[in-house]
Each structure stands twice: as structure tokens, then as C-alpha cells.
């Protein structure tokens, strides 16, 4: 069974490659933006005809949240239009699409973890393009799974954990926002969950069970709702760093793009549907820090 994966140089793409290197049951083909331009329909068609994939995992995304406010055309092209192209090609090739989305499709005014069918209302352009991508994916290919995630970090790439480690070693004191709350996601855990979904969906297809009536949207993150300040303090404590971490309100750290104040995700559906074990955020943070 062949699985195509876009966005191989991102955090999730790298973690999937680590898992794939020890997996002899699937044939993985990974692409970066140079190797597979997901916005080019002809390039996509050639790749599908060449590899005839059973699954396409779309990890590619425009993720510069603040830049998206001014680079709207590029954000729309990658996060929305290209996703629609992928989904259409998947539909034509009878390929299962697994597309990664974000907690930013919600407005952040909630007070309890968002469920997959809760009303969406993005507060910035990045979130708007990701929501459009979800809609195009489902409309163009009913055989799609959308996985929304939040606060992703890894030993790879640029992320909050690595930034905090660097700043805490460079400075005696840092300020971190304490009024935005959500759930961190260790990209390795998400990668493992995706492969469990692939195996589960493969069994379902092999058993000829109908799954098209199931709502295709799922949420995944580690367990626990914390603030960015809580996250930073945990990093400091685990690594025993000598740096003072000060809590500050969002108003003291203005950004071009508005952030949702609350983005907790309800993972009941993905856990029950695919029998996925959800790790506590601090357990996964410890694992990532050891890997670093």
C-alpha cells in the first residue's frame, strides 16, 4: 500500500518519516514543495498516476500566521485552493485523504473543549484559509479525514518549545502570554495517531464496511488545557533552567494576527473511533525534551 505525504520538511512530516523508516508494511513517498507543487493540478495528476496511492497525507500548509494577514494570496493558494486540488485528485483516484487542519478555525470565545461539529468562526486570515481548505477537501472528496490540531511542537523545525529553550539560555528573564489557553501537541504523537488511522481505515476498506456517512472531522492534541505561560514554566522546570518567566496579558504582546483566547479541543471522537491513546501534555513534553 502506497502512502503519499506532502510537507516532508515540516515538523509533522519529519516525525512521519521517522516512523516510516521503521515501517515495512507500507510504502511511503515523501515530498517537499519543490518535489510536489500541490497547487499545480498537472503535477498532482502525474504523481497520482505514477504512484497510485491508497492514501494521501497532506501535511503541507502555509503556517506563518502573522504574515498571512498580508500574504493573503499565498496563504489562500496553499491552505485552500491546493487542498481542493488534492481532494479532487484523490476522489478521481479513489484515494483516502488525511488532511491536517487547526484549532484556529474557532474564534476562541469558548470555555470548554471544542467538539468537531461545533460552529467555526476564525478570527484571522490564516484560520479562514484553513477552514476553506477543510470545506474544499470534504466537498471534493467525501473519502476524507480532517484532523484539527493545536500548538504543535517537535524536535524538528521552529516551534514554541525550541524558542523557549533558546531564550531561557540567552536571557535571565522572559515574558510569556498567560491568557491564551489550549492544548500542546507533540508532533510525534500526532504522527503515530495518523498511522493508526491509516491502519484502521485500511482494515475498514478491506472489510468492505461503509464509512462515508461518518462525519470526517476529528480533533487531536495531547491531554490537558494550559496557557503559554504554563507551557514555558514546565519547560523551564524540566530542564532546570535559571530564568525568570513572567506572565503577561495578550495586550502586552500585540501581533498582526489576532489569536483565539481559548482553543481546547475535545478528542473523544478520535480516541473512540480509532482506539487512540491520548498522552498527557507534560509526559509528551518530557519525551520531546529528552529527544532534543
N, C-alpha and C positions, 0 to 999 in steps of 0.2 A: 504494500500500500504506500503510495507516494503522497507526501505532505509538502506543499509549498509554503514557505514562510517569508513574508516581506518584513523589512525593517530589521535586518540582521545585526546592525551595529548599535541598536538601541539597548536599553537595559534588559527588556524582556527578551529581545532577540538573542542576546548573548547568553542569557540563562537557558533559553531553549536549546541553544547549540551545545551547552554543557551536558544537558540531559540527553540530547540526540547522540552525542559521541559514545554513550554507553548503551544505546538502544539499538538492538539488532532486529527488532520486529517491524520497524518502519523505515522507509526511505525518505529522509529529509533533504530538501533542497532549499538553501537559504539565499536570499537576495538582498543587496543594498539598493539604494536609489539609482546608482549607476548601472547596475546589472538588470534591474527591472523597474522601468518607469511606470508606476501604477496608473499614472494619468494618461498614458498612451494606450488606446484601445488595441491598436495593431500589435504592440509589444506584448500586451497581456494575452491576446489571442494566440500568438506564436508560442508563448510559454505554456499555455494550457494544451495546445495541440502537441507540443513536444514532450511534455511530462505526463499528461493525462492524470492529473492529481485526483485523489479521493477527497482531500481536504485542502483548504487554503486558510492559513492563519495570518490575518492582517495585523501586524504589529507596527506597521508604518504609520506615522502621524506627524502633523505639524504641531509641536508641543510648546512653542515659545509663546506662552500665554499673553505676556505684555506686548510683544511685537505683533501679535495677531490683530491688535487694535488698529495698527497702521498698515500692516502687510496682509490686508483682508483678502486680496485676490489669491495669494499663495496659500493662505490658511484654508480658504474655501476649496481650492483645487485639490489639495491633499486630503483634507478631512471629510469632504463631502462628495465632490464630483468624482474623484478617483475611487472612492468606496462604492459608489453607484456602478462604476465601470467594472470593478472586481465582481460585485454581486451579480451583475448581468452575465458576465462571462462564466461565473460559477453555475448559474442557472442553465445556461446553454450546454455546459459540460457535465451536468449532474454531479457537481462538486459541492461538498458541505463547506460553508463559510463560517469561520470563527473570527469575529471582529471585536477588537478591543476599544471600548469607549471609556467614559469618565464620569465621575461624580459631578462635574461642572455642568451637567445638563439640568441640575436642580438650582433653585435660587438661594438655598442656604437659610431660609427662614424657618425650617422645620425644627422640631425639638425632640424627635425620636427618629431612629434609623429609617432612611428612605427605602421603601419596597420597590421592586422592579416596575410595578404598574402605577406608582404614584405620579402625579402630574409633574411634567417637566416645565422648566421656566429659566433658561440660562441667563446669567447676569453679565456675561461678557461675550465677545465675538468668538473666542476660542470655543466656549461651551456651545454657542449657537451652531458653529460648523460641525462640531461633533454630534450634536443632535440631528442635524440634517443628514449626516453620514449614516446614523442608525436607521433613519426613516428610508433612505435610499436603499440601504442593504436589505431591509425587510421587504420593501416594495418590489425590488428587482430580483430577489431570490428568497422565497419562503423557507428554503432549507438553510437558514442562517441562525447562528447563536451569537447574540451580543453579550459581551461581558464588560460591565462597567466596573471600574476600579478606582482607587484613590491613593494619593500620597505615595507614589511608587518610589522605591529606593533599591539599591543593589550595590554590589562591589564594583559594578561597571558603570561607566558614564558619569554624568554630573547629576547630583541629587542632594537633598537636604542633609542626609547623614554625612556624606563626604565633605560637604561645605562646612558643617558644624565642626567636624574633626579638624579641618584646616584652620578655621577661625579660632577655635579654642586653643590651638597650639601657638597661634600667632599673637593673640591678644590676651590681656588679663581680664577683660570684661566684654560681654556682648549683650545685645538686646534682642529678644525674640517675642514675637506676637503671641499673646495668650488668650485672645478672644475669637480665634478661629478654631473650631473643633471638628475632628474627623478621625479616620482610622488609617494608620500606615499600612502599606502593602509591600512586603518583601517580594521582589520580582521573581525570585527562585520559587517561592510558594505558589505564585500565580502560574508560572511555567509548568509546575508539577500538576496543578489543577487542570490546566488546559489539556495536558496529555491524558489525564484521567477521563476528561470529557470526550476526547478523541476515541479512546478505547471503548467507552460506554456507547457512543454513537455508532461505532463500527459494529458492535455486537447487536445493537438495535436494527441496523440496516441488514446485517446478516440473518437476523431472525425474522426479517420482513414485517416488523411491527410499524404501525403508523405513528409518526411523531409530528406530523405537520400541523396538528391542531394545538400543540403545546405552545404557550407564549415563549418567544425566543429570547427574552431579555433576562439576564441574570446579574447578580451583584457579587463581587468578590473583594475581600480585603482581609487583613488579619483582625482578630477579635480585640475589642476594646475601643472606647472613644476617648481621645485625649486632645490636648491643644498642642500647637507647635512648640510652645514653651515646655510643656511636659516632655515632649519628644527630645528636645535639646538637653534638658536636665538628665534624662535617662542615659543619653549618650555620654554626657559628662561623668555621671556616676559609674557607669560600667567601665569606662576607660580610665577612671580615676584621674581626671584632668584638673589642673589647678586654674580654673577660670570661673569668674562670677557670671551667672546667667540671670539677666534682669527681665521680668515680664513687662511687656508694653502693649498698649492697645493698637488695633489696626490703624487708627487715625494718626498714630505717630510714625507709621511706616507706609506712606502713600505709594501706590503703584498705578501705572497706566490702566491696567485692567482690574475691575472690581473682583474680589474673591468672595465666594459663599461663606457665611459665618459658620454654618453647620453643614457637614457633608457625611455624616454617618450613614453607612449602608447596611441594610438588612440582608444577610446572607443565607437565610433559612432555605430559600428555594434551591440555590445551587448545592447546598450541603445535602438536602434531602433527595434531590433529583439524581445527583451523580455520586452520592455517598462520599463526599469530600470532607476530610477532616480540616477544621479551621484552627490554626495556631494562634495563641495569644501574641499580641504585638511585641511584647518585651522578649518573649522566647525567640521570636524571629530576629529581632534586633540584635540579640546576643549572638545568634548564628552568623549574621552578616558581619558583625564587628570582628568575630573570630576569623572569618574568611578574608577580611581586609588585612 
